[in-house]
């Protein structure tokens, strides 16, 4: 699952791949926003990303799509 996170007052976004489902990511975002807590996600390499809930600008959650290489038929 591909997740892009926009942080307030920061020009670059945080992009990560995670094995968590979209539902699990949405629950983590809701918890961070409602409690004023911390958004805590683990990427596919086992690294943990922590973002304060009050600093979240936006979050985009979507399936990672493998790019196609070569010539194919439509």
C-alpha positions in Angstrom: 0.0 0.0 0.0 1.4 3.4 -1.0 0.9 6.2 1.5 1.8 9.9 0.9 1.7 12.3 3.9 1.8 16.1 3.7 3.1 17.8 6.8 2.1 21.4 7.6 4.8 24.0 6.9 7.1 21.4 5.2 7.6 21.6 1.4 8.3 17.8 0.8 5.9 15.1 1.4 6.6 11.7 3.1 6.1 8.8 0.8 6.2 5.2 2.0 5.1 1.7 1.1 3.5 -0.3 3.9 2.1 -3.9 4.2 -0.8 -2.5 6.3 -4.3 -2.5 4.7 -6.0 0.8 3.8 -8.4 0.2 6.7 -5.5 -0.1 9.2 -3.9 3.1 7.8 -7.2 4.9 8.1 -7.7 3.8 11.7 -4.2 5.0 12.6 -4.9 8.4 10.9 -8.2 8.7 12.8 -6.6 7.9 16.1 -3.8 10.4 15.6 -6.2 13.2 14.7 -8.9 12.5 17.3 -6.5 12.2 20.3 -4.0 14.7 19.2 -1.6 11.8 19.2 1.0 10.6 16.8 0.5 8.8 13.4 2.7 5.7 13.6 3.2 3.7 10.4 5.8 1.0 9.6 7.1 0.7 6.0 7.9 -2.5 4.1 11.5 -2.4 5.3 10.5 -2.3 9.0 11.3 1.4 9.5 8.8 3.3 11.7 7.5 6.7 10.6 6.1 9.0 13.3 4.2 12.2 12.5 2.4 14.3 15.2 -1.3 14.4 14.5 -1.5 18.2 14.9 1.1 18.6 12.1 -0.7 16.4 9.5 -1.8 18.5 6.4 -3.1 15.6 4.3 -2.8 11.9 3.7 -3.2 10.0 0.4 -3.7 6.3 0.7 -3.7 4.1 -2.4 -2.7 0.8 -3.9 0.8 0.7 -5.3 0.7 0.1 -9.0 3.5 -1.7 -10.8 4.7 0.1 -13.9 4.5 -1.7 -17.1 7.6 -2.1 -19.2 7.8 -3.0 -22.9 5.2 -3.3 -25.6 1.9 -4.8 -24.7 -1.6 -5.1 -26.1 -4.4 -3.1 -24.6 
